[in-house]
Protein backbone atom coordinates (compact mmCIF):
# COMPACT_ATOMS: atom_id res chain seq x y z
CA UNK A 1 0.00 0.00 0.00
CA UNK A 2 0.99 3.60 -0.54
CA UNK A 3 0.19 6.02 2.28
CA UNK A 4 0.01 9.79 1.74
CA UNK A 5 -1.71 12.75 3.39
CA UNK A 6 -2.05 16.53 3.45
CA UNK A 7 -1.67 17.20 -0.27
CA UNK A 8 -3.80 20.39 -0.05
CA UNK A 9 -4.68 20.77 -3.72
CA UNK A 10 -5.65 24.37 -4.60
CA UNK A 11 -4.11 25.80 -1.44
CA UNK A 12 -3.72 29.60 -1.82
CA UNK A 13 -0.04 29.72 -0.74
CA UNK A 14 -0.42 32.90 1.31
CA UNK A 15 3.16 32.47 2.57
CA UNK A 16 4.36 33.66 -0.85
CA UNK A 17 2.78 37.06 -0.23
CA UNK A 18 1.55 39.05 -3.21
CA UNK A 19 3.53 37.07 -5.78
CA UNK A 20 0.47 35.56 -7.48
CA UNK A 21 2.58 34.13 -10.30
CA UNK A 22 4.62 32.12 -7.82
CA UNK A 23 1.48 31.05 -5.94
CA UNK A 24 -0.18 29.83 -9.14
CA UNK A 25 2.97 27.94 -10.11
CA UNK A 26 3.11 26.24 -6.73
CA UNK A 27 -0.54 25.22 -7.01
CA UNK A 28 0.21 23.59 -10.37
CA UNK A 29 3.24 21.87 -8.86
CA UNK A 30 1.03 20.36 -6.14
CA UNK A 31 -1.07 18.83 -8.92
CA UNK A 32 2.11 17.49 -10.51
CA UNK A 33 3.07 15.97 -7.17
CA UNK A 34 -0.34 14.31 -6.92
CA UNK A 35 0.21 12.90 -10.41
CA UNK A 36 3.58 11.55 -9.22
CA UNK A 37 1.82 9.76 -6.36
CA UNK A 38 -0.49 8.06 -8.85
CA UNK A 39 2.47 7.10 -11.03
CA UNK A 40 4.33 5.70 -8.02
CA UNK A 41 1.27 3.65 -7.06
CA UNK A 42 1.31 2.11 -10.54
CA UNK A 43 5.05 1.36 -10.48
CA UNK A 44 4.88 -0.17 -7.01
CA UNK A 45 1.79 -2.26 -7.95
CA UNK A 46 0.11 -1.44 -4.65
CA UNK A 47 -3.26 -2.86 -3.64
CA UNK A 48 -4.33 0.25 -1.73
CA UNK A 49 -3.72 3.99 -1.97
CA UNK A 50 -4.40 5.52 1.46
CA UNK A 51 -5.09 9.28 1.56
CA UNK A 52 -5.30 10.41 5.19
CA UNK A 53 -7.08 13.75 4.98
CA UNK A 54 -6.65 17.20 3.46
CA UNK A 55 -6.54 16.00 -0.13
CA UNK A 56 -7.80 19.41 -1.23
CA UNK A 57 -8.78 22.80 0.23
CA UNK A 58 -12.55 22.85 0.72
CA UNK A 59 -12.78 26.67 0.58
CA UNK A 60 -10.63 27.09 -2.54
CA UNK A 61 -10.86 23.90 -4.60
CA UNK A 62 -12.14 24.31 -8.15
CA UNK A 63 -14.41 21.88 -9.96
CA UNK A 64 -11.71 21.47 -12.62
CA UNK A 65 -9.29 20.30 -9.93
CA UNK A 66 -11.81 17.75 -8.66
CA UNK A 67 -12.24 16.53 -12.25
CA UNK A 68 -8.45 16.20 -12.47
CA UNK A 69 -8.36 14.17 -9.23
CA UNK A 70 -11.11 11.88 -10.49
CA UNK A 71 -9.35 11.31 -13.82
CA UNK A 72 -6.15 10.40 -12.01
CA UNK A 73 -8.04 7.89 -9.84
CA UNK A 74 -9.62 6.39 -12.96
CA UNK A 75 -6.13 5.62 -14.27
CA UNK A 76 -5.60 3.22 -11.36
CA UNK A 77 -8.93 1.38 -11.49
CA UNK A 78 -7.25 -1.80 -10.20
CA UNK A 79 -6.05 0.01 -7.04
CA UNK A 80 -8.46 0.69 -4.18
CA UNK A 81 -8.30 4.35 -3.21
CA UNK A 82 -9.17 4.89 0.44
CA UNK A 83 -9.85 8.49 1.53
CA UNK A 84 -10.66 9.97 4.93
CA UNK A 85 -11.60 13.67 5.15
CA UNK A 86 -9.47 16.04 7.21
CA UNK A 87 -10.00 19.47 8.71
CA UNK A 88 -9.29 21.22 5.38
CA UNK A 89 -11.55 18.92 3.32
CA UNK A 90 -14.36 18.12 5.78
CA UNK A 91 -17.27 15.83 5.01
CA UNK A 92 -19.91 18.58 4.97
CA UNK A 93 -23.09 19.29 2.97
CA UNK A 94 -21.90 20.56 -0.39
CA UNK A 95 -18.56 18.78 -0.09
CA UNK A 96 -17.30 17.16 -3.27
CA UNK A 97 -16.90 13.99 -1.21
CA UNK A 98 -20.70 13.89 -1.00
CA UNK A 99 -21.82 15.51 -4.24
CA UNK A 100 -19.29 14.29 -6.82
CA UNK A 101 -19.59 11.01 -8.70
CA UNK A 102 -16.25 9.32 -7.94
CA UNK A 103 -14.85 6.29 -9.82
CA UNK A 104 -15.84 2.85 -8.46
CA UNK A 105 -12.37 2.22 -7.00
CA UNK A 106 -12.64 5.27 -4.71
CA UNK A 107 -13.93 4.71 -1.17
CA UNK A 108 -14.53 7.62 1.21
CA UNK A 109 -14.59 6.54 4.86
CA UNK A 110 -16.70 9.12 6.68
CA UNK A 111 -19.79 9.47 8.88
CA UNK A 112 -21.47 6.04 9.20
CA UNK A 113 -19.26 4.52 6.53
CA UNK A 114 -16.12 4.13 8.67
CA UNK A 115 -15.18 0.52 7.90
CA UNK A 116 -14.63 -1.62 4.80
CA UNK A 117 -13.44 -5.19 4.35
CA UNK A 118 -11.78 -6.64 1.25
CA UNK A 119 -11.18 -10.28 0.41
CA UNK A 120 -8.07 -10.12 -1.75
CA UNK A 121 -5.82 -9.42 -0.02
CA UNK A 122 -7.91 -10.05 3.10
CA UNK A 123 -7.84 -6.55 4.59
CA UNK A 124 -10.01 -4.45 6.86
CA UNK A 125 -9.69 -0.68 6.85
CA UNK A 126 -11.07 1.50 9.65
CA UNK A 127 -11.36 5.26 10.04
CA UNK A 128 -12.19 5.49 13.76
CA UNK A 129 -10.78 4.19 17.02
CA UNK A 130 -12.89 1.48 18.59
CA UNK A 131 -11.76 -0.94 21.32
CA UNK A 132 -14.61 -3.32 20.42
CA UNK A 133 -13.16 -4.29 17.03
CA UNK A 134 -12.30 -8.02 17.09
CA UNK A 135 -8.88 -8.84 15.69
CA UNK A 136 -8.73 -11.47 12.95
CA UNK A 137 -5.36 -13.27 12.86
CA UNK A 138 -5.63 -13.98 9.15
CA UNK A 139 -6.69 -10.43 8.24
CA UNK A 140 -4.59 -7.30 7.77
CA UNK A 141 -6.11 -4.52 9.88
CA UNK A 142 -5.39 -0.92 8.89
CA UNK A 143 -6.47 2.22 10.73
CA UNK A 144 -6.64 5.60 8.96
CA UNK A 145 -6.80 8.75 11.12
CA UNK A 146 -6.40 12.49 10.62
CA UNK A 147 -5.59 14.14 13.93
CA UNK A 148 -3.23 15.67 16.46
CA UNK A 149 -0.99 13.10 18.14
CA UNK A 150 0.44 13.63 21.64
CA UNK A 151 0.18 17.44 21.49
CA UNK A 152 -1.20 18.52 24.87
CA UNK A 153 0.00 22.11 24.47
CA UNK A 154 -1.81 22.83 21.20
CA UNK A 155 -4.86 25.07 21.56
CA UNK A 156 -8.05 23.45 20.25
CA UNK A 157 -6.28 20.43 18.66
CA UNK A 158 -8.08 18.71 15.78
CA UNK A 159 -9.10 15.15 16.64
CA UNK A 160 -6.60 14.69 19.52
CA UNK A 161 -4.96 11.25 19.68
CA UNK A 162 -2.51 9.54 22.04
CA UNK A 163 0.07 6.84 21.42
CA UNK A 164 -1.68 4.76 24.09
CA UNK A 165 -4.90 4.81 22.07
CA UNK A 166 -3.06 3.72 18.95
CA UNK A 167 -1.30 0.89 20.82
CA UNK A 168 -4.61 -0.39 22.20
CA UNK A 169 -6.20 -0.49 18.75
CA UNK A 170 -4.25 -3.62 17.83
CA UNK A 171 -3.90 -2.50 14.22
CA UNK A 172 -1.22 -3.87 11.93
CA UNK A 173 -0.64 -0.48 10.32
CA UNK A 174 -1.85 2.95 11.44
CA UNK A 175 -1.91 5.56 8.68
CA UNK A 176 -1.94 9.09 10.07
CA UNK A 177 -2.34 12.56 8.61
CA UNK A 178 -2.53 16.20 9.78
CA UNK A 179 1.11 16.93 10.68
CA UNK A 180 3.00 18.25 7.65
CA UNK A 181 6.38 16.95 8.81
CA UNK A 182 6.77 13.18 8.82
CA UNK A 183 7.31 10.84 11.74
CA UNK A 184 7.35 7.09 11.88
CA UNK A 185 7.07 4.04 14.12
CA UNK A 186 5.23 5.81 16.94
CA UNK A 187 3.86 3.94 19.95
CA UNK A 188 5.12 0.83 21.75
CA UNK A 189 4.14 -1.46 18.89
CA UNK A 190 5.68 0.99 16.40
CA UNK A 191 3.00 0.71 13.73
CA UNK A 192 1.92 4.38 13.44
CA UNK A 193 3.28 6.44 10.53
CA UNK A 194 2.68 10.00 9.34
CA UNK A 195 4.19 10.87 5.92
CA UNK A 196 3.67 14.63 6.18
CA UNK A 197 2.80 16.70 3.15
CA UNK A 198 4.27 15.23 -0.07
CA UNK A 199 5.13 18.75 -1.20
CA UNK A 200 6.15 21.26 1.54
CA UNK A 201 3.75 24.16 2.00
CA UNK A 202 5.62 26.61 4.26
CA UNK A 203 8.86 27.58 5.95
CA UNK A 204 8.05 25.41 8.95
CA UNK A 205 8.19 22.32 6.69
CA UNK A 206 11.87 21.92 5.91
CA UNK A 207 13.50 18.66 4.87
CA UNK A 208 12.50 15.79 2.62
CA UNK A 209 8.79 15.20 1.87
CA UNK A 210 6.99 12.27 0.31
CA UNK A 211 4.97 9.12 1.00
CA UNK A 212 5.26 5.75 2.76
CA UNK A 213 5.14 2.43 0.94
CA UNK A 214 4.32 -0.53 3.17
CA UNK A 215 3.87 -4.26 2.77
CA UNK A 216 2.26 -6.29 5.56
CA UNK A 217 3.05 -10.02 5.69
CA UNK A 218 0.86 -12.65 7.37
CA UNK A 219 2.67 -15.85 8.36
CA UNK A 220 1.00 -19.26 8.44
CA UNK A 221 0.84 -19.15 12.23
CA UNK A 222 -0.99 -15.82 12.10
CA UNK A 223 1.97 -13.65 13.07
CA UNK A 224 2.29 -10.44 11.11
CA UNK A 225 5.14 -8.13 10.31
CA UNK A 226 5.53 -5.19 7.97
CA UNK A 227 8.19 -3.46 5.93
CA UNK A 228 7.84 0.29 5.44
CA UNK A 229 10.00 2.65 3.45
CA UNK A 230 9.81 6.35 2.74
CA UNK A 231 9.85 7.68 -0.83
CA UNK A 232 10.79 11.34 -1.28
CA UNK A 233 8.90 13.09 -4.09
CA UNK A 234 8.95 16.83 -3.30
CA UNK A 235 9.90 19.16 -6.15
CA UNK A 236 11.06 22.09 -4.04
CA UNK A 237 12.30 22.62 -0.49
CA UNK A 238 11.82 25.42 2.03
CA UNK A 239 15.05 26.56 3.68
CA UNK A 240 15.58 28.84 6.68
CA UNK A 241 19.13 30.18 6.70
CA UNK A 242 21.09 32.64 8.82
CA UNK A 243 23.73 34.81 7.14
CA UNK A 244 26.59 36.14 9.24
CA UNK A 245 27.13 39.77 8.21
CA UNK A 246 29.75 40.55 10.85
CA UNK A 247 31.76 43.70 10.00
CA UNK A 248 29.89 44.21 6.71
CA UNK A 249 29.58 47.80 5.55
CA UNK A 250 27.80 47.62 2.17
CA UNK A 251 25.00 45.75 0.43
CA UNK A 252 27.26 44.22 -2.20
CA UNK A 253 29.27 42.34 0.42
CA UNK A 254 26.13 41.14 2.19
CA UNK A 255 24.62 39.96 -1.12
CA UNK A 256 27.79 38.00 -1.93
CA UNK A 257 27.85 36.31 1.46
CA UNK A 258 24.13 35.54 1.39
CA UNK A 259 24.33 34.14 -2.14
CA UNK A 260 27.17 31.83 -1.14
CA UNK A 261 25.25 30.53 1.88
CA UNK A 262 22.13 29.94 -0.23
CA UNK A 263 24.11 28.02 -2.83
CA UNK A 264 25.69 25.86 -0.15
CA UNK A 265 22.34 25.24 1.60
CA UNK A 266 20.22 24.20 -1.36
CA UNK A 267 19.44 24.76 -5.01
CA UNK A 268 17.96 27.46 -7.21
CA UNK A 269 14.64 25.59 -7.15
CA UNK A 270 14.15 26.21 -3.44
CA UNK A 271 12.35 28.82 -1.32
CA UNK A 272 14.52 30.71 1.17
CA UNK A 273 13.89 32.64 4.35
CA UNK A 274 17.11 34.58 4.95
CA UNK A 275 17.90 36.25 8.27
CA UNK A 276 20.85 38.65 8.43
CA UNK A 277 22.77 38.50 11.72
CA UNK A 278 25.87 40.04 13.21
CA UNK A 279 27.30 43.45 14.09
CA UNK A 280 27.80 45.58 10.99
CA UNK A 281 29.86 48.70 10.50
CA UNK A 282 28.68 51.88 12.17
CA UNK A 283 26.23 53.78 9.98
CA UNK A 284 25.42 50.84 7.69
CA UNK A 285 21.82 49.69 7.32
CA UNK A 286 21.04 46.84 4.93
CA UNK A 287 18.81 47.75 1.99
CA UNK A 288 16.59 44.67 2.12
CA UNK A 289 14.64 45.60 -1.02
CA UNK A 290 17.84 45.83 -3.05
CA UNK A 291 19.17 42.62 -1.54
CA UNK A 292 15.99 40.71 -2.39
CA UNK A 293 16.09 42.00 -5.97
CA UNK A 294 19.75 41.03 -6.24
CA UNK A 295 19.25 37.52 -4.84
CA UNK A 296 15.88 36.63 -6.36
CA UNK A 297 17.35 35.13 -9.54
CA UNK A 298 19.27 32.61 -7.40
CA UNK A 299 16.12 30.88 -6.13
CA UNK A 300 12.41 30.33 -6.69
CA UNK A 301 11.37 32.64 -3.84
CA UNK A 302 13.08 34.63 -1.10
CA UNK A 303 12.05 36.58 1.96
CA UNK A 304 14.61 38.52 3.94
CA UNK A 305 14.82 39.82 7.50
CA UNK A 306 17.47 42.18 8.85
CA UNK A 307 18.46 41.29 12.41
CA UNK A 308 21.89 42.91 12.27
CA UNK A 309 23.08 45.40 14.89
CA UNK A 310 25.10 48.54 14.17
CA UNK A 311 28.65 48.63 15.49
CA UNK A 312 28.54 51.40 18.08
CA UNK A 313 31.26 51.65 20.74
CA UNK A 314 28.87 52.16 23.65
CA UNK A 315 31.69 52.16 26.20
CA UNK A 316 33.19 55.29 24.65
CA UNK A 317 29.83 56.99 24.07
CA UNK A 318 28.89 56.45 27.74
CA UNK A 319 31.80 58.69 28.70
CA UNK A 320 30.31 61.59 26.74
CA UNK A 321 28.67 64.26 28.93
CA UNK A 322 25.85 65.04 26.50
CA UNK A 323 22.53 63.53 25.43
CA UNK A 324 24.00 60.38 23.82
CA UNK A 325 25.78 59.28 26.99
CA UNK A 326 22.67 59.87 29.13
CA UNK A 327 20.43 58.06 26.61
CA UNK A 328 22.66 54.98 26.52
CA UNK A 329 22.87 54.88 30.30
CA UNK A 330 19.08 54.93 30.64
CA UNK A 331 18.59 52.28 27.94
CA UNK A 332 21.21 50.01 29.51
CA UNK A 333 19.30 50.28 32.79
CA UNK A 334 16.07 49.22 31.06
CA UNK A 335 17.78 46.31 29.34
CA UNK A 336 19.23 45.13 32.66
CA UNK A 337 15.86 45.45 34.41
CA UNK A 338 14.20 43.36 31.71
CA UNK A 339 16.94 40.71 31.96
CA UNK A 340 16.57 40.50 35.76
CA UNK A 341 12.80 40.16 35.39
CA UNK A 342 13.16 37.46 32.75
CA UNK A 343 11.26 39.64 30.30
CA UNK A 344 12.79 38.66 26.96
CA UNK A 345 10.26 40.65 24.93
CA UNK A 346 10.97 43.75 27.01
CA UNK A 347 14.71 43.23 26.65
CA UNK A 348 14.47 43.03 22.86
CA UNK A 349 12.24 46.11 22.71
CA UNK A 350 14.71 48.08 24.83
CA UNK A 351 17.60 46.88 22.67
CA UNK A 352 15.79 47.95 19.49
CA UNK A 353 15.03 51.33 21.08
CA UNK A 354 18.71 51.74 21.91
CA UNK A 355 19.81 51.26 18.30
CA UNK A 356 16.97 53.25 16.78
CA UNK A 357 17.67 56.10 19.21
CA UNK A 358 21.35 56.17 18.30
CA UNK A 359 20.46 56.11 14.61
CA UNK A 360 18.06 59.02 15.03
CA UNK A 361 20.60 61.12 16.95
CA UNK A 362 23.45 60.47 14.51
CA UNK A 363 21.58 60.59 11.19
CA UNK A 364 18.51 62.65 12.05
CA UNK A 365 16.20 59.86 10.86
CA UNK A 366 15.36 56.19 11.44
CA UNK A 367 15.54 53.69 8.56
CA UNK A 368 12.94 50.95 9.12
ZIRA-V960007 format. One record per residue. SS is DSSP state (h for helix, s for strand, l for the rest). BURIAL is # if it has 24 or more other C-alpha atoms within 12 Angstrom, else .. Layout:
BEGIN
SS:BURIAL / SS:BURIAL
END
This chain:
BEGIN
l:# / s:# / s:# / s:# / s:# / l:# / l:# / l:# / s:# / l:# / l:# / l:# / l:# / h:. / h:# / h:# / l:. / l:. / l:. / h:. / h:. / h:. / h:# / h:. / h:. / h:# / h:# / h:# / h:# / h:# / h:# / h:# / h:# / h:# / h:# / h:# / h:# / h:# / h:. / h:# / h:# / h:# / h:. / h:. / l:. / l:# / l:# / s:# / s:# / s:# / s:# / s:# / l:# / l:# / l:# / s:# / l:# / l:# / l:. / l:. / l:# / l:. / h:. / h:. / h:# / h:# / h:. / h:# / h:# / h:# / h:. / h:# / h:# / h:. / l:. / l:# / l:# / l:. / l:# / s:# / s:# / s:# / s:# / s:# / l:# / l:# / l:# / l:# / l:# / l:# / l:# / l:. / l:. / l:. / l:# / h:# / h:# / h:. / h:. / l:. / l:. / l:# / l:# / l:. / l:# / s:# / s:# / s:# / l:# / s:# / l:. / l:. / s:. / l:# / s:# / s:# / s:. / s:. / l:. / l:. / l:. / l:. / s:# / s:# / s:# / s:# / l:# / l:# / l:# / l:. / l:. / l:. / l:. / l:. / l:. / l:. / l:. / l:. / l:# / s:# / s:# / s:# / s:# / s:# / s:# / s:# / l:# / s:# / s:# / l:. / l:. / l:. / l:. / l:. / l:. / l:. / l:. / l:. / l:# / s:# / s:# / l:. / h:# / h:. / h:# / h:# / h:# / h:# / h:# / l:# / l:# / l:# / s:# / s:# / s:# / s:# / s:# / l:# / l:# / l:# / l:# / l:# / s:# / s:# / s:# / s:# / l:# / l:. / l:. / l:# / l:# / s:# / s:# / s:# / l:# / l:# / s:# / l:# / l:# / l:# / l:# / l:# / l:# / l:. / l:# / l:# / l:# / l:# / l:# / s:# / s:# / s:# / s:# / s:# / s:# / s:# / s:# / s:. / l:. / l:. / l:. / l:. / l:. / s:. / s:. / s:# / s:. / s:# / s:. / s:# / s:# / s:# / l:# / l:# / l:# / l:# / l:# / s:# / s:# / s:# / s:# / s:# / s:# / s:# / l:# / l:# / l:# / l:# / l:# / l:. / h:# / h:. / h:# / h:# / h:# / h:. / h:# / h:# / h:# / h:. / h:# / h:# / h:. / h:. / h:# / l:# / l:. / l:# / l:# / l:# / s:# / s:# / s:# / s:# / s:# / s:# / s:# / l:. / s:# / s:# / l:. / l:# / l:# / l:# / l:# / l:# / l:# / h:# / h:. / h:. / h:# / h:# / h:. / h:. / h:# / h:# / h:. / h:# / l:# / l:# / s:# / s:# / s:# / s:# / s:# / s:# / l:# / l:# / s:# / s:# / l:. / l:# / l:. / h:. / h:. / h:. / h:. / h:. / l:. / l:. / l:. / l:. / h:. / h:# / h:. / h:. / h:# / h:# / h:# / h:. / h:# / h:# / h:. / h:# / h:# / h:. / h:. / h:. / h:. / h:. / l:. / l:. / l:. / h:. / h:. / h:. / h:. / h:. / h:. / h:# / h:# / h:# / h:. / h:# / h:# / h:# / h:# / h:# / h:# / h:. / h:. / h:. / h:. / l:. / l:. / l:. / l:. / l:.
END
